[in-house]
């Protein structure tokens, strides 16, 4: 017997943890999200440029409609995302100003905070480890 949630909740999945979350703006598959305490329980917003996402949109929809998102947990699975420009294996990506992902610029000696790229594709998409 599962728990009943008034708003949002955990969805078990063979590839990791998905959550039902709520965004105050339209979302599309593959967009980076961060949790937003001001939006209430299970509230999220599209990540700002340079932010490391807390989740990636699995199934997007209009503002205020429940959406499904993969939680970024540190390498339990991969997700396909849209990127500003071509990336390759070993790069890391963070949120861009356009609501997708961009290659992270990491200065020498600094630690990368973005998501690790497993495969870069020619059509400005990438498979990243979440």
N, CA, C and O atoms as a GROMACS GRO file, in nm:
protein
  520
    1UNK      N    1   0.085  -0.118   0.000
    1UNK     CA    2   0.000   0.000   0.000
    1UNK      C    3   0.089   0.124   0.000
    1UNK      O    4   0.176   0.138   0.086
    2UNK      N    5   0.068   0.211  -0.095
    2UNK     CA    6   0.150   0.331  -0.107
    2UNK      C    7   0.090   0.449  -0.034
    2UNK      O    8  -0.028   0.451   0.001
    3UNK      N    9   0.173   0.546  -0.013
    3UNK     CA   10   0.128   0.670   0.052
    3UNK      C   11   0.052   0.755  -0.048
    3UNK      O   12   0.076   0.748  -0.169
    4UNK      N   13  -0.039   0.833   0.001
    4UNK     CA   14  -0.115   0.925  -0.084
    4UNK      C   15  -0.064   1.066  -0.057
    4UNK      O   16  -0.054   1.109   0.058
    5UNK      N   17  -0.031   1.137  -0.164
    5UNK     CA   18   0.024   1.271  -0.152
    5UNK      C   19  -0.080   1.373  -0.195
    5UNK      O   20  -0.149   1.353  -0.294
    6UNK      N   21  -0.092   1.481  -0.120
    6UNK     CA   22  -0.183   1.588  -0.158
    6UNK      C   23  -0.126   1.666  -0.277
    6UNK      O   24  -0.201   1.714  -0.361
    7UNK      N   25   0.005   1.676  -0.282
    7UNK     CA   26   0.069   1.752  -0.389
    7UNK      C   27   0.206   1.692  -0.414
    7UNK      O   28   0.290   1.687  -0.324
    8UNK      N   29   0.228   1.645  -0.536
    8UNK     CA   30   0.358   1.590  -0.572
    8UNK      C   31   0.383   1.455  -0.507
    8UNK      O   32   0.297   1.402  -0.436
    9UNK      N   33   0.500   1.402  -0.533
    9UNK     CA   34   0.534   1.277  -0.467
    9UNK      C   35   0.633   1.194  -0.544
    9UNK      O   36   0.671   1.226  -0.657
   10UNK      N   37   0.675   1.088  -0.480
   10UNK     CA   38   0.777   1.000  -0.534
   10UNK      C   39   0.714   0.899  -0.629
   10UNK      O   40   0.608   0.844  -0.600
   11UNK      N   41   0.780   0.875  -0.741
   11UNK     CA   42   0.738   0.774  -0.836
   11UNK      C   43   0.855   0.678  -0.853
   11UNK      O   44   0.956   0.714  -0.913
   12UNK      N   45   0.845   0.554  -0.800
   12UNK     CA   46   0.957   0.460  -0.816
   12UNK      C   47   0.974   0.422  -0.963
   12UNK      O   48   0.875   0.410  -1.036
   13UNK      N   49   1.095   0.403  -1.005
   13UNK     CA   50   1.123   0.373  -1.144
   13UNK      C   51   1.250   0.291  -1.152
   13UNK      O   52   1.340   0.310  -1.070
   14UNK      N   53   1.258   0.202  -1.247
   14UNK     CA   54   1.374   0.114  -1.253
   14UNK      C   55   1.504   0.190  -1.282
   14UNK      O   56   1.612   0.137  -1.255
   15UNK      N   57   1.496   0.310  -1.336
   15UNK     CA   58   1.617   0.386  -1.367
   15UNK      C   59   1.648   0.492  -1.263
   15UNK      O   60   1.735   0.576  -1.287
   16UNK      N   61   1.583   0.491  -1.151
   16UNK     CA   62   1.612   0.589  -1.048
   16UNK      C   63   1.487   0.658  -0.999
   16UNK      O   64   1.376   0.610  -1.019
   17UNK      N   65   1.505   0.770  -0.935
   17UNK     CA   66   1.396   0.840  -0.870
   17UNK      C   67   1.335   0.947  -0.960
   17UNK      O   68   1.406   1.034  -1.010
   18UNK      N   69   1.205   0.939  -0.978
   18UNK     CA   70   1.129   1.043  -1.046
   18UNK      C   71   1.035   1.105  -0.944
   18UNK      O   72   0.987   1.038  -0.853
   19UNK      N   73   1.010   1.233  -0.959
   19UNK     CA   74   0.914   1.302  -0.873
   19UNK      C   75   0.810   1.370  -0.959
   19UNK      O   76   0.836   1.411  -1.072
   20UNK      N   77   0.690   1.383  -0.904
   20UNK     CA   78   0.590   1.469  -0.962
   20UNK      C   79   0.609   1.605  -0.896
   20UNK      O   80   0.600   1.617  -0.774
   21UNK      N   81   0.636   1.706  -0.978
   21UNK     CA   82   0.666   1.840  -0.926
   21UNK      C   83   0.580   1.944  -0.997
   21UNK      O   84   0.510   1.913  -1.094
   22UNK      N   85   0.588   2.068  -0.948
   22UNK     CA   86   0.507   2.177  -1.003
   22UNK      C   87   0.596   2.296  -1.035
   22UNK      O   88   0.674   2.340  -0.951
   23UNK      N   89   0.583   2.346  -1.157
   23UNK     CA   90   0.658   2.465  -1.198
   23UNK      C   91   0.560   2.577  -1.231
   23UNK      O   92   0.449   2.551  -1.278
   24UNK      N   93   0.600   2.701  -1.206
   24UNK     CA   94   0.516   2.816  -1.235
   24UNK      C   95   0.533   2.867  -1.377
   24UNK      O   96   0.486   2.975  -1.412
   25UNK      N   97   0.603   2.788  -1.460
   25UNK     CA   98   0.622   2.824  -1.600
   25UNK      C   99   0.618   2.697  -1.684
   25UNK      O  100   0.639   2.587  -1.633
   26UNK      N  101   0.593   2.713  -1.813
   26UNK     CA  102   0.588   2.600  -1.906
   26UNK      C  103   0.724   2.531  -1.909
   26UNK      O  104   0.828   2.598  -1.910
   27UNK      N  105   0.724   2.399  -1.911
   27UNK     CA  106   0.847   2.322  -1.915
   27UNK      C  107   0.843   2.223  -2.032
   27UNK      O  108   0.736   2.184  -2.078
   28UNK      N  109   0.962   2.184  -2.078
   28UNK     CA  110   0.974   2.085  -2.184
   28UNK      C  111   1.076   1.980  -2.144
   28UNK      O  112   1.161   2.004  -2.058
   29UNK      N  113   1.065   1.865  -2.205
   29UNK     CA  114   1.154   1.753  -2.174
   29UNK      C  115   1.301   1.794  -2.181
   29UNK      O  116   1.343   1.861  -2.275
   30UNK      N  117   1.377   1.753  -2.080
   30UNK     CA  118   1.521   1.776  -2.078
   30UNK      C  119   1.566   1.907  -2.016
   30UNK      O  120   1.686   1.930  -2.004
   31UNK      N  121   1.474   1.993  -1.975
   31UNK     CA  122   1.514   2.120  -1.913
   31UNK      C  123   1.568   2.099  -1.773
   31UNK      O  124   1.521   2.011  -1.701
   32UNK      N  125   1.667   2.180  -1.732
   32UNK     CA  126   1.721   2.172  -1.596
   32UNK      C  127   1.630   2.244  -1.497
   32UNK      O  128   1.581   2.352  -1.525
   33UNK      N  129   1.609   2.182  -1.381
   33UNK     CA  130   1.524   2.239  -1.277
   33UNK      C  131   1.599   2.249  -1.145
   33UNK      O  132   1.692   2.172  -1.119
   34UNK      N  133   1.559   2.345  -1.062
   34UNK     CA  134   1.605   2.352  -0.923
   34UNK      C  135   1.481   2.359  -0.835
   34UNK      O  136   1.378   2.414  -0.875
   35UNK      N  137   1.493   2.304  -0.714
   35UNK     CA  138   1.381   2.311  -0.621
   35UNK      C  139   1.363   2.455  -0.575
   35UNK      O  140   1.460   2.528  -0.558
   36UNK      N  141   1.236   2.495  -0.555
   36UNK     CA  142   1.202   2.633  -0.522
   36UNK      C  143   1.112   2.635  -0.398
   36UNK      O  144   0.992   2.610  -0.408
   37UNK      N  145   1.170   2.665  -0.283
   37UNK     CA  146   1.096   2.665  -0.157
   37UNK      C  147   0.979   2.764  -0.160
   37UNK      O  148   0.877   2.741  -0.096
   38UNK      N  149   0.994   2.874  -0.233
   38UNK     CA  150   0.888   2.974  -0.240
   38UNK      C  151   0.766   2.925  -0.317
   38UNK      O  152   0.658   2.981  -0.303
   39UNK      N  153   0.782   2.820  -0.397
   39UNK     CA  154   0.672   2.766  -0.477
   39UNK      C  155   0.592   2.661  -0.401
   39UNK      O  156   0.495   2.608  -0.455
   40UNK      N  157   0.630   2.631  -0.279
   40UNK     CA  158   0.555   2.534  -0.199
   40UNK      C  159   0.607   2.393  -0.216
   40UNK      O  160   0.711   2.369  -0.276
   41UNK      N  161   0.530   2.298  -0.161
   41UNK     CA  162   0.569   2.158  -0.167
   41UNK      C  163   0.590   2.113  -0.311
   41UNK      O  164   0.508   2.140  -0.399
   42UNK      N  165   0.699   2.045  -0.335
   42UNK     CA  166   0.735   1.992  -0.466
   42UNK      C  167   0.742   2.101  -0.574
   42UNK      O  168   0.722   2.073  -0.692
   43UNK      N  169   0.771   2.223  -0.533
   43UNK     CA  170   0.783   2.334  -0.627
   43UNK      C  171   0.921   2.339  -0.690
   43UNK      O  172   1.022   2.317  -0.622
   44UNK      N  173   0.926   2.367  -0.819
   44UNK     CA  174   1.052   2.379  -0.892
   44UNK      C  175   1.047   2.500  -0.984
   44UNK      O  176   0.940   2.555  -1.011
   45UNK      N  177   1.164   2.539  -1.031
   45UNK     CA  178   1.171   2.642  -1.134
   45UNK      C  179   1.284   2.603  -1.229
   45UNK      O  180   1.370   2.522  -1.194
   46UNK      N  181   1.282   2.660  -1.348
   46UNK     CA  182   1.388   2.633  -1.445
   46UNK      C  183   1.517   2.693  -1.390
   46UNK      O  184   1.520   2.808  -1.346
   47UNK      N  185   1.623   2.614  -1.393
   47UNK     CA  186   1.752   2.657  -1.337
   47UNK      C  187   1.804   2.780  -1.410
   47UNK      O  188   1.786   2.794  -1.531
   48UNK      N  189   1.869   2.868  -1.337
   48UNK     CA  190   1.932   2.988  -1.394
   48UNK      C  191   2.068   2.952  -1.452
   48UNK      O  192   2.125   2.847  -1.422
   49UNK      N  193   2.118   3.040  -1.536
   49UNK     CA  194   2.246   3.017  -1.601
   49UNK      C  195   2.355   2.986  -1.498
   49UNK      O  196   2.372   3.059  -1.400
   50UNK      N  197   2.428   2.879  -1.522
   50UNK     CA  198   2.539   2.840  -1.437
   50UNK      C  199   2.502   2.754  -1.318
   50UNK      O  200   2.591   2.703  -1.249
   51UNK      N  201   2.372   2.737  -1.291
   51UNK     CA  202   2.330   2.655  -1.177
   51UNK      C  203   2.341   2.507  -1.209
   51UNK      O  204   2.319   2.464  -1.322
   52UNK      N  205   2.375   2.428  -1.106
   52UNK     CA  206   2.372   2.283  -1.119
   52UNK      C  207   2.228   2.242  -1.089
   52UNK      O  208   2.175   2.278  -0.984
   53UNK      N  209   2.164   2.167  -1.179
   53UNK     CA  210   2.024   2.132  -1.157
   53UNK      C  211   2.004   2.028  -1.047
   53UNK      O  212   2.091   1.945  -1.021
   54UNK      N  213   1.888   2.035  -0.983
   54UNK     CA  214   1.845   1.935  -0.886
   54UNK      C  215   1.766   1.824  -0.955
   54UNK      O  216   1.754   1.713  -0.904
   55UNK      N  217   1.711   1.857  -1.072
   55UNK     CA  218   1.628   1.761  -1.146
   55UNK      C  219   1.630   1.798  -1.294
   55UNK      O  220   1.671   1.908  -1.332
   56UNK      N  221   1.586   1.703  -1.377
   56UNK     CA  222   1.574   1.723  -1.521
   56UNK      C  223   1.432   1.684  -1.560
   56UNK      O  224   1.384   1.578  -1.521
   57UNK      N  225   1.365   1.770  -1.639
   57UNK     CA  226   1.227   1.744  -1.679
   57UNK      C  227   1.221   1.614  -1.760
   57UNK      O  228   1.292   1.597  -1.859
   58UNK      N  229   1.135   1.525  -1.715
   58UNK     CA  230   1.111   1.399  -1.785
   58UNK      C  231   0.995   1.418  -1.883
   58UNK      O  232   1.006   1.384  -2.001
   59UNK      N  233   0.885   1.474  -1.833
   59UNK     CA  234   0.768   1.503  -1.915
   59UNK      C  235   0.720   1.642  -1.876
   59UNK      O  236   0.671   1.661  -1.765
   60UNK      N  237   0.734   1.739  -1.965
   60UNK     CA  238   0.696   1.877  -1.936
   60UNK      C  239   0.550   1.905  -1.967
   60UNK      O  240   0.480   1.822  -2.025
   61UNK      N  241   0.503   2.024  -1.927
   61UNK     CA  242   0.365   2.065  -1.952
   61UNK      C  243   0.354   2.215  -1.924
   61UNK      O  244   0.454   2.283  -1.902
   62UNK      N  245   0.232   2.264  -1.926
   62UNK     CA  246   0.206   2.406  -1.900
   62UNK      C  247   0.232   2.442  -1.754
   62UNK      O  248   0.242   2.354  -1.669
   63UNK      N  249   0.242   2.570  -1.726
   63UNK     CA  250   0.264   2.620  -1.590
   63UNK      C  251   0.155   2.570  -1.497
   63UNK      O  252   0.037   2.570  -1.532
   64UNK      N  253   0.195   2.527  -1.376
   64UNK     CA  254   0.100   2.484  -1.276
   64UNK      C  255   0.048   2.342  -1.290
   64UNK      O  256  -0.017   2.291  -1.199
   65UNK      N  257   0.076   2.279  -1.403
   65UNK     CA  258   0.033   2.141  -1.426
   65UNK      C  259   0.139   2.048  -1.371
   65UNK      O  260   0.258   2.074  -1.390
   66UNK      N  261   0.103   1.940  -1.303
   66UNK     CA  262   0.204   1.847  -1.251
   66UNK      C  263   0.293   1.795  -1.365
   66UNK      O  264   0.244   1.758  -1.471
   67UNK      N  265   0.423   1.793  -1.340
   67UNK     CA  266   0.518   1.740  -1.438
   67UNK      C  267   0.602   1.632  -1.372
   67UNK      O  268   0.613   1.625  -1.249
   68UNK      N  269   0.661   1.549  -1.454
   68UNK     CA  270   0.749   1.443  -1.404
   68UNK      C  271   0.893   1.485  -1.427
   68UNK      O  272   0.928   1.537  -1.533
   69UNK      N  273   0.978   1.462  -1.325
   69UNK     CA  274   1.119   1.501  -1.335
   69UNK      C  275   1.208   1.394  -1.274
   69UNK      O  276   1.174   1.333  -1.173
   70UNK      N  277   1.324   1.372  -1.338
   70UNK     CA  278   1.427   1.285  -1.281
   70UNK      C  279   1.504   1.366  -1.178
   70UNK      O  280   1.545   1.478  -1.206
   71UNK      N  281   1.525   1.311  -1.060
   71UNK     CA  282   1.604   1.377  -0.958
   71UNK      C  283   1.752   1.349  -0.984
   71UNK      O  284   1.790   1.235  -1.011
   72UNK      N  285   1.834   1.453  -0.976
   72UNK     CA  286   1.978   1.438  -0.992
   72UNK      C  287   2.032   1.385  -0.859
   72UNK      O  288   2.030   1.454  -0.758
   73UNK      N  289   2.081   1.261  -0.862
   73UNK     CA  290   2.123   1.196  -0.737
   73UNK      C  291   2.269   1.159  -0.734
   73UNK      O  292   2.316   1.100  -0.636
   74UNK      N  293   2.343   1.191  -0.837
   74UNK     CA  294   2.485   1.164  -0.833
   74UNK      C  295   2.530   1.043  -0.912
   74UNK      O  296   2.620   0.972  -0.868
   75UNK      N  297   2.470   1.019  -1.025
   75UNK     CA  298   2.522   0.918  -1.114
   75UNK      C  299   2.449   0.786  -1.118
   75UNK      O  300   2.512   0.683  -1.144
   76UNK      N  301   2.320   0.784  -1.093
   76UNK     CA  302   2.248   0.658  -1.095
   76UNK      C  303   2.193   0.622  -1.233
   76UNK      O  304   2.155   0.507  -1.255
   77UNK      N  305   2.188   0.716  -1.325
   77UNK     CA  306   2.134   0.690  -1.460
   77UNK      C  307   2.172   0.805  -1.552
   77UNK      O  308   2.236   0.901  -1.511
   78UNK      N  309   2.130   0.793  -1.678
   78UNK     CA  310   2.159   0.901  -1.771
   78UNK      C  311   2.029   0.958  -1.829
   78UNK      O  312   1.926   0.892  -1.830
   79UNK      N  313   2.038   1.081  -1.877
   79UNK     CA  314   1.923   1.147  -1.938
   79UNK      C  315   1.972   1.223  -2.061
   79UNK      O  316   2.086   1.270  -2.065
   80UNK      N  317   1.886   1.235  -2.161
   80UNK     CA  318   1.919   1.310  -2.282
   80UNK      C  319   1.871   1.454  -2.264
   80UNK      O  320   1.756   1.478  -2.228
   81UNK      N  321   1.961   1.549  -2.288
   81UNK     CA  322   1.929   1.690  -2.271
   81UNK      C  323   1.973   1.769  -2.393
   81UNK      O  324   2.058   1.724  -2.470
   82UNK      N  325   1.914   1.887  -2.411
   82UNK     CA  326   1.952   1.977  -2.519
   82UNK      C  327   2.063   2.070  -2.470
   82UNK      O  328   2.059   2.119  -2.357
   83UNK      N  329   2.163   2.093  -2.557
   83UNK     CA  330   2.277   2.177  -2.520
   83UNK      C  331   2.293   2.291  -2.621
   83UNK      O  332   2.255   2.278  -2.737
   84UNK      N  333   2.350   2.403  -2.574
   84UNK     CA  334   2.370   2.521  -2.658
   84UNK      C  335   2.462   2.491  -2.778
   84UNK      O  336   2.434   2.534  -2.890
   85UNK      N  337   2.570   2.418  -2.752
   85UNK     CA  338   2.666   2.385  -2.857
   85UNK      C  339   2.720   2.246  -2.830
   85UNK      O  340   2.701   2.191  -2.722
   86UNK      N  341   2.787   2.190  -2.929
   86UNK     CA  342   2.838   2.053  -2.918
   86UNK      C  343   2.926   2.034  -2.795
   86UNK      O  344   3.008   2.120  -2.761
   87UNK      N  345   2.908   1.921  -2.729
   87UNK     CA  346   2.990   1.881  -2.615
   87UNK      C  347   3.040   1.740  -2.642
   87UNK      O  348   2.992   1.672  -2.733
   88UNK      N  349   3.137   1.697  -2.564
   88UNK     CA  350   3.192   1.563  -2.583
   88UNK      C  351   3.207   1.493  -2.449
   88UNK      O  352   3.193   1.554  -2.343
   89UNK      N  353   3.235   1.364  -2.455
   89UNK     CA  354   3.254   1.285  -2.334
   89UNK      C  355   3.356   1.353  -2.243
   89UNK      O  356   3.462   1.396  -2.288
   90UNK      N  357   3.322   1.362  -2.115
   90UNK     CA  358   3.413   1.422  -2.018
   90UNK      C  359   3.384   1.567  -1.987
   90UNK      O  360   3.427   1.618  -1.883
   91UNK      N  361   3.311   1.636  -2.076
   91UNK     CA  362   3.270   1.773  -2.046
   91UNK      C  363   3.167   1.770  -1.933
   91UNK      O  364   3.111   1.665  -1.903
   92UNK      N  365   3.142   1.884  -1.873
   92UNK     CA  366   3.032   1.897  -1.778
   92UNK      C  367   2.942   2.010  -1.827
   92UNK      O  368   2.988   2.105  -1.891
   93UNK      N  369   2.813   1.999  -1.797
   93UNK     CA  370   2.717   2.100  -1.841
   93UNK      C  371   2.638   2.153  -1.722
   93UNK      O  372   2.612   2.081  -1.625
   94UNK      N  373   2.600   2.281  -1.732
   94UNK     CA  374   2.517   2.348  -1.632
   94UNK      C  375   2.402   2.417  -1.706
   94UNK      O  376   2.399   2.418  -1.829
   95UNK      N  377   2.310   2.474  -1.633
   95UNK     CA  378   2.196   2.544  -1.694
   95UNK      C  379   2.245   2.662  -1.776
   95UNK      O  380   2.341   2.730  -1.738
   96UNK      N  381   2.178   2.687  -1.889
   96UNK     CA  382   2.210   2.804  -1.971
   96UNK      C  383   2.103   2.911  -1.949
   96UNK      O  384   2.002   2.885  -1.883
   97UNK      N  385   2.125   3.029  -2.003
   97UNK     CA  386   2.027   3.137  -1.990
   97UNK      C  387   1.903   3.112  -2.075
   97UNK      O  388   1.802   3.181  -2.059
   98UNK      N  389   1.908   3.013  -2.165
   98UNK     CA  390   1.796   2.981  -2.253
   98UNK      C  391   1.710   2.866  -2.202
   98UNK      O  392   1.622   2.818  -2.274
   99UNK      N  393   1.733   2.823  -2.078
   99UNK     CA  394   1.652   2.716  -2.022
   99UNK      C  395   1.691   2.577  -2.068
   99UNK      O  396   1.614   2.482  -2.050
  100UNK      N  397   1.809   2.564  -2.127
  100UNK     CA  398   1.861   2.432  -2.162
  100UNK      C  399   1.996   2.416  -2.092
  100UNK      O  400   2.012   2.467  -1.980
  101UNK      N  401   2.092   2.350  -2.151
  101UNK     CA  402   2.223   2.331  -2.090
  101UNK      C  403   2.333   2.392  -2.175
  101UNK      O  404   2.317   2.409  -2.296
  102UNK      N  405   2.446   2.426  -2.110
  102UNK     CA  406   2.564   2.475  -2.180
  102UNK      C  407   2.687   2.413  -2.116
  102UNK      O  408   2.684   2.370  -2.001
  103UNK      N  409   2.795   2.408  -2.194
  103UNK     CA  410   2.921   2.354  -2.142
  103UNK      C  411   2.968   2.441  -2.027
  103UNK      O  412   2.969   2.564  -2.036
  104UNK      N  413   3.008   2.377  -1.918
  104UNK     CA  414   3.055   2.449  -1.801
  104UNK      C  415   3.199   2.494  -1.824
  104UNK      O  416   3.282   2.418  -1.873
  105UNK      N  417   3.226   2.617  -1.789
  105UNK     CA  418   3.361   2.671  -1.795
  105UNK      C  419   3.423   2.657  -1.656
  105UNK      O  420   3.378   2.719  -1.561
  106UNK      N  421   3.526   2.573  -1.647
  106UNK     CA  422   3.589   2.545  -1.518
  106UNK      C  423   3.733   2.595  -1.523
  106UNK      O  424   3.811   2.552  -1.608
  107UNK      N  425   3.767   2.685  -1.432
  107UNK     CA  426   3.904   2.736  -1.428
  107UNK      C  427   3.998   2.631  -1.369
  107UNK      O  428   3.955   2.543  -1.294
  108UNK      N  429   4.124   2.642  -1.403
  108UNK     CA  430   4.224   2.545  -1.358
  108UNK      C  431   4.226   2.537  -1.206
  108UNK      O  432   4.231   2.639  -1.138
  109UNK      N  433   4.222   2.417  -1.154
  109UNK     CA  434   4.224   2.395  -1.010
  109UNK      C  435   4.087   2.398  -0.945
  109UNK      O  436   4.072   2.358  -0.829
  110UNK      N  437   3.985   2.444  -1.018
  110UNK     CA  438   3.850   2.449  -0.963
  110UNK      C  439   3.780   2.316  -0.988
  110UNK      O  440   3.815   2.242  -1.080
  111UNK      N  441   3.681   2.287  -0.907
  111UNK     CA  442   3.605   2.163  -0.923
  111UNK      C  443   3.480   2.189  -1.006
  111UNK      O  444   3.409   2.287  -0.985
  112UNK      N  445   3.453   2.100  -1.102
  112UNK     CA  446   3.333   2.112  -1.184
  112UNK      C  447   3.211   2.082  -1.098
  112UNK      O  448   3.215   1.993  -1.012
  113UNK      N  449   3.102   2.157  -1.120
  113UNK     CA  450   2.978   2.133  -1.045
  113UNK      C  451   2.867   2.080  -1.135
  113UNK      O  452   2.761   2.041  -1.086
  114UNK      N  453   2.891   2.080  -1.265
  114UNK     CA  454   2.787   2.040  -1.360
  114UNK      C  455   2.768   1.891  -1.372
  114UNK      O  456   2.830   1.812  -1.301
  115UNK      N  457   2.681   1.854  -1.465
  115UNK     CA  458   2.652   1.715  -1.493
  115UNK      C  459   2.752   1.661  -1.595
  115UNK      O  460   2.786   1.730  -1.691
  116UNK      N  461   2.800   1.539  -1.574
  116UNK     CA  462   2.903   1.477  -1.657
  116UNK      C  463   2.843   1.429  -1.788
  116UNK      O  464   2.741   1.360  -1.789
  117UNK      N  465   2.907   1.465  -1.900
  117UNK     CA  466   2.860   1.424  -2.032
  117UNK      C  467   2.913   1.284  -2.064
  117UNK      O  468   3.034   1.260  -2.063
  118UNK      N  469   2.820   1.192  -2.092
  118UNK     CA  470   2.856   1.056  -2.132
  118UNK      C  471   2.871   1.045  -2.283
  118UNK      O  472   2.953   0.967  -2.332
  119UNK      N  473   2.791   1.124  -2.357
  119UNK     CA  474   2.794   1.119  -2.503
  119UNK      C  475   2.742   1.251  -2.558
  119UNK      O  476   2.634   1.297  -2.520
  120UNK      N  477   2.819   1.312  -2.648
  120UNK     CA  478   2.773   1.431  -2.718
  120UNK      C  479   2.720   1.391  -2.855
  120UNK      O  480   2.782   1.309  -2.923
  121UNK      N  481   2.608   1.447  -2.895
  121UNK     CA  482   2.547   1.414  -3.024
  121UNK      C  483   2.556   1.534  -3.118
  121UNK      O  484   2.569   1.648  -3.074
  122UNK      N  485   2.550   1.507  -3.248
  122UNK     CA  486   2.562   1.613  -3.349
  122UNK      C  487   2.445   1.710  -3.350
  122UNK      O  488   2.459   1.823  -3.397
  123UNK      N  489   2.330   1.670  -3.299
  123UNK     CA  490   2.210   1.754  -3.305
  123UNK      C  491   2.192   1.841  -3.180
  123UNK      O  492   2.079   1.871  -3.140
  124UNK      N  493   2.304   1.881  -3.120
  124UNK     CA  494   2.302   1.964  -2.999
  124UNK      C  495   2.222   1.902  -2.885
  124UNK      O  496   2.149   1.970  -2.813
  125UNK      N  497   2.238   1.771  -2.870
  125UNK     CA  498   2.187   1.702  -2.753
  125UNK      C  499   2.304   1.626  -2.691
  125UNK      O  500   2.407   1.605  -2.756
  126UNK      N  501   2.287   1.586  -2.568
  126UNK     CA  502   2.391   1.509  -2.500
  126UNK      C  503   2.326   1.415  -2.401
  126UNK      O  504   2.217   1.441  -2.350
  127UNK      N  505   2.394   1.305  -2.374
  127UNK     CA  506   2.352   1.215  -2.268
  127UNK      C  507   2.439   1.248  -2.147
  127UNK      O  508   2.561   1.244  -2.155
  128UNK      N  509   2.374   1.280  -2.036
  128UNK     CA  510   2.446   1.321  -1.915
  128UNK      C  511   2.414   1.225  -1.801
  128UNK      O  512   2.307   1.164  -1.796
  129UNK      N  513   2.508   1.215  -1.709
  129UNK     CA  514   2.491   1.130  -1.592
  129UNK      C  515   2.421   1.210  -1.483
  129UNK      O  516   2.470   1.315  -1.441
  130UNK      N  517   2.306   1.161  -1.439
  130UNK     CA  518   2.234   1.233  -1.333
  130UNK      C  519   2.223   1.149  -1.210
  130UNK      O  520   2.165   1.192  -1.111
   0.00000   0.00000   0.00000
